[in-house]
Each structure stands twice: as C-alpha cells, then as structure tokens.
C-alpha cells in the first residue's frame, strides 16, 4: 500500500524486453537513490503509480519486471531511457497517511487536455476513461501518476485537479503538457461500496 506522496523523482535507465513477442513483458531499471537506500529484493516501489516488485538493487538503482497486463493498462509502456518517473516506497504501518490509500493498481490512463495557470497553483484537466468517472467525486481523492490529489471538478468524462508549486517541482506532473498520458487510480473505497451495494440490491457488479 502507498499514500500517493511522491518521495523522489527518479529516472529510467533501461527498458529490456522480456518474453517471446514484443510488448509481452519488460524489465525496467530505474535510478532512485532515495527509494533504494533501504530497498531489498521483493520490496514494493510505486513507479508513476504502478506497484512494482524489486528484483535487484545496486548503485542507487533498482530493477523490476513489468508484465503485459501492466504495460497494456498503464503508461509504463511509453517510457524510454531518460524518462523521469515518480517514486514512492510502500508505506509502513507507523507512517503518517499524508495522502490517501493507494494500492498501486492502475485502473486506466487519462490524457491531460488543459493546463490553466493560477496565482500559486495550476489547474489541470484530465480525461477519464469510460467506466471510471462514476468513482470520481468532487473533493474526493484520485491518484494521477502516483500522486495523491484532490478532485476539484468531476465531469462525465474528465476531472480537474489543482497543483501547488511543490507538486509541480517534485513530480512529473510539473512538466507534462497537454496530450501527455497519465496513470489513474480511483479511490478503492468507492469500488468496494459499489460492489457491496450491488450484492445487496441484486444490481450489476
């Protein structure tokens, strides 16, 4: 589990295809001295909001295998050597929950469609894939590229969030322009509530 509070802006060092056909799976090597300072084989690290399992560490880098399902559902498949990525280690039970409960299980990808500068902040509009908008509510939480953010506006096929200078400086969201793809994870509580209500009323699950 994560909290959506990015610890470090890392860099993709290498992407090595694994498996028979192109796009089947890949091995990522990422430079991130902070998150690897105490990382060990089997630990979890969030990369742009995707929970990956550490397979090796050394020299401030870590390796992780990414399966086809993850490449298809997230934006990790579009990364290349040199790409910046948001990194966060799994939360400890004793940690402060500064963001919200984040699983690192990406629900889909959105596209940044607008950026509007403000005084001390910037409003960003992101498209939301069909089927996910029902889990997004005004003033609720959403994870965008691994960053826990508060929803400003929840539309039928979009959401808006406001970025403070710290978020723009310390995460990839500061440099991503209109047209950029971002990973989205909706609040897990909303999905559980829907499932439970569906079970009780006999509705669709």
C-alpha angles and dihedrals in degrees: 000000000000137000102219093245105131113224100188144005103233133185131233108240100180143350115206120189114232127194136026107296127043111268094021093117140323142206116231124204112196132183112224117141095184099052092041094050091095101011121131136183109291097024121130124241125178113229111191087334097312117119108229130180117235112239099174141001137195142130093020091306136107134195128218135177118231119201126215094257090058093046091050096046100040139044094251090101090066095056121110135185108294095028114138116234135189112243131196131166120226112276122256120228088244095052125109111253095232095166123018138283106298121180099189089234104129114218095197145308132276134192127234105240102172142014119195117187118221137177103291095345143049129226116221125194118207129187115237121214119242112276097028102074092077089067094053119086134176111270090010125120129266133171116228114186088337095310118123108227138171116242112239097183129011113202131178092265105006145045134203129214133182120232122207120212092259092056092048092049101044102037138051090253091080093065102034111106136196110306095030117134118233133188116244130202117178124210109287091213091066092054093050091049091052092050093048093048090048090054092050097046099035091242129143117296 
